[in-house]
Amino acid sequence: MRILRDLPTLRAELASLGPVALVPTMGALHAGHLSLIAAARREVGPGGVVAASIFVNPLQFLPGEDFDRYPRQEEADLAMLAEAGCDLAWLPSVETMYPPGQASTIIVEGPAQGWEGTARPGHFRGVATVCAKLFLQTGASVALFGEKDWQQLQVIRRMARDLDMPLRILGCPTLREADGLAMSSRNRYLDPEARARAAALPGAMRAAIEAMARGTSPAAALATARAGLTASGFTLDYLALVEPETLLEVPAPPGRLIAAARLGSIRLLDNMAA
Ligand code: AMP
């Protein structure tokens, strides 16, 4: 696996290689990330290049968020990528990504509004900007994202479509722990007691979806889920049924059930088809 840190070298290397499938990450990799690497290989085949970026993007963290204490474990991440069959790891520094005087960003409206867009103002501006830069830096023909971050996936799709970016955006299913908790780099910060309780979030979501399928009104099913989660010690930012692409609220299935909830200082995100 090639490990690259500067843009001229990245461009020179990629010029002579096949089509690129890109998996953007912030590192602290887990099996969910590796499932994207495997999907990337299926997309470009043995003749293509599977590239993963590791970049903890300061532009998508708000003041007071966990940018400084976001987990960083470069050596372990590189070993995991190599083992998973990744061809190229792209590790730009903050200075490479944002040269002095940097003054351009991308603002997506529509699906970026509400939910995470409200909870974390400016977050999607950082995400869209860094993804656009990663797409241009690598010339990827396909980029793979996890459904885990459902709203993010819709924001990137919207941006790529709106700005005529010449690549496909592929969403991949959420990988979960045995008890149903969606894998996340931040799960390592859950203390054992919080970790044991965390699976109540997907549990309540699944129960609400099943209740709606049995004919319970969406309002009642969501109210039951909210009450149960609050009783289990969660502080709910939102639990809502939305149209999958626009993220606008819908009154009844079909849709996407999206949730953000805090256990202590750890914020958990999840979503499911409903
Ligand atoms: P992150 O490093 O958290 O920015 O995530 C990098 C990519 O991995 C994003 O496209 C995420 O949606 C995706 N991802 C994160 N967790 C999971 C998971 N549990 N299953 C599948 N993809 C995931």
Boltz pocket constraint, residues with backbone or C-beta under 6 A from the ligand:
constraints:
  - pocket:
      binder: B
      contacts: [[A, 24], [A, 25], [A, 26], [A, 27], [A, 32], [A, 33], [A, 35], [A, 36], [A, 144], [A, 145], [A, 146], [A, 147], [A, 148], [A, 149], [A, 172], [A, 173], [A, 174], [A, 175], [A, 176], [A, 182], [A, 183], [A, 184], [A, 185]]
      max_distance: 6.0
